[in-house]
């Protein structure tokens, strides 16, 4: 019967005596029924087929260009008025389109300002952290008028201003 037939794993010959003991040989040579082997082989083949299909779909997907979200161009009031006169859109649709265009422009402007504010905020944080590190390292010496550390910092700051750097926190750090 095929159900009980055992497959031999290569490594030992039937006619020769092995140098290892029976218990070590059992540990090294697992036996698998033919049905189990066939079932595992079928699973492996199915997995390979599925993998090949997935690779094919992936290749197709990467070949197809991704369509960018198309933003309709802004139309002037005169162009929209022409469309209304031709009967392509209604007066209400024209006003809606004008509002949408205005909203897009305002959103873009606001996003730019938020990015600028975020960059400035990060810059201020960096300045504050650098000032805190200076104060920790130098102590009160930079706040004391006439102290050599303060005089050195004032001299370097004036040199930078004379070199064309803007007066302010940004130059104080450099």
C-alpha positions in Angstrom: 0.0 0.0 0.0 1.1 3.5 -0.8 -0.2 4.9 2.5 2.2 2.9 4.7 5.2 2.9 2.3 8.1 4.8 3.8 10.6 6.8 1.8 14.2 6.5 2.7 16.3 9.6 2.9 19.6 9.2 1.2 22.6 8.8 3.5 22.5 5.1 4.4 22.7 2.0 2.2 20.5 -1.0 2.9 23.3 -3.5 2.4 25.9 -1.9 4.5 26.2 -1.6 8.2 26.3 1.9 9.5 28.9 3.1 11.9 26.3 5.0 13.9 24.1 3.4 16.5 20.4 2.8 15.7 19.2 5.7 18.0 21.6 8.2 16.3 20.5 7.0 12.8 16.8 7.6 13.7 17.7 11.1 14.8 19.5 11.8 11.6 17.2 10.1 9.1 13.5 11.2 9.4 11.0 9.0 7.6 8.0 10.5 5.8 5.1 8.6 4.4 4.6 8.9 0.6 1.2 10.5 1.1 2.7 13.2 3.4 5.5 13.7 0.9 3.0 14.1 -2.0 0.8 16.5 0.1 3.9 18.7 0.9 5.0 18.6 -2.7 1.5 19.7 -3.9 1.6 22.6 -1.3 5.0 23.6 -2.5 3.9 23.6 -6.2 0.7 25.6 -5.3 2.9 28.1 -3.5 5.3 28.4 -6.5 2.3 28.9 -8.9 0.8 31.6 -6.6 4.2 33.3 -6.3 4.6 33.3 -10.1 1.1 34.8 -10.5 1.9 37.5 -7.9 5.1 38.4 -9.7 3.3 38.7 -13.0 0.7 41.0 -11.4 3.4 43.1 -9.8 5.3 43.5 -13.1 2.0 44.5 -14.8 1.3 47.0 -12.0 4.8 48.6 -12.2 4.5 48.9 -16.0 1.3 50.9 -15.9 1.9 54.6 -15.2 0.3 55.9 -12.1 -2.2 58.6 -13.0 -1.6 61.7 -11.1 -4.6 63.4 -9.6 -5.5 65.9 -12.2 -6.2 69.3 -10.9 -8.3 71.3 -13.4 -6.6 74.5 -14.5 -8.0 77.7 -13.2 -10.3 79.4 -15.6 -10.7 83.1 -15.8 -14.1 84.7 -15.0 -14.3 85.6 -18.8 -13.8 81.9 -19.8 -16.4 80.8 -17.3 -18.8 83.5 -18.5 -18.3 82.2 -22.1 -19.2 78.7 -21.0 -22.4 80.0 -19.3 -23.3 81.9 -22.5 -22.8 78.7 -24.6 -24.9 76.8 -22.1 -22.1 74.4 -21.1 -22.5 75.2 -17.4 -25.0 77.1 -15.3 -24.5 80.4 -13.5 -24.4 78.5 -10.2 -21.7 76.1 -11.5 -19.7 79.1 -12.6 -19.8 80.6 -9.1 -19.0 77.2 -7.5 -16.0 76.8 -9.8 -14.7 80.3 -9.0 -15.1 79.5 -5.2 -13.2 76.3 -5.6 -10.4 78.0 -7.5 -10.2 80.6 -4.8 -10.1 78.0 -2.1 -7.3 76.1 -3.8 -5.2 79.2 -4.1 -5.8 80.1 -0.5 -5.0 76.6 0.7 -1.7 76.6 -1.3 -0.8 80.0 0.2 -1.7 78.9 3.7 0.3 75.7 3.3 3.3 77.7 2.2 3.0 80.0 5.2 2.6 77.0 7.5 5.8 75.4 6.1 7.6 78.7 6.5 6.4 79.1 10.1 7.4 75.5 10.9 10.9 76.1 9.5 11.2 79.3 11.5 10.0 77.6 14.6 12.6 74.8 14.2 15.2 77.5 13.7 14.2 79.3 16.9 14.2 76.0 18.8 17.7 75.3 17.6 18.8 78.8 18.6 17.3 78.4 22.1 19.0 75.0 22.5 22.3 76.5 21.4 22.0 79.5 23.7 21.1 77.1 26.6 24.3 75.0 25.8 26.4 78.2 25.8 24.9 79.4 29.1 25.5 76.0 30.7 29.1 75.8 29.5 30.0 79.5 30.2 27.7 80.1 33.1 26.9 83.7 33.9 30.1 85.0 32.3 28.4 86.0 29.0 25.8 88.0 30.9 28.4 89.9 33.0 29.5 93.1 31.3 33.3 93.4 31.1 33.8 89.6 31.4 36.4 88.3 28.9 34.0 85.8 27.5 31.3 88.4 26.9 33.9 90.8 25.3 35.0 88.0 23.0 31.4 87.3 21.9 30.6 91.0 21.4 33.8 91.4 19.3 33.0 88.4 17.1 29.4 89.5 16.7 30.5 93.0 15.5 32.9 91.3 13.0 30.1 89.3 11.6 27.9 92.4 11.2 30.7 94.2 9.5 31.1 91.2 7.1 27.5 91.6 6.0 25.6 89.2 8.2 22.2 90.4 9.4 21.9 91.7 12.9 19.9 89.3 15.1 19.7 86.0 16.7 20.7 84.1 13.6 24.1 85.9 13.4 24.6 85.7 17.2 24.7 81.9 16.8 27.1 81.8 13.8 
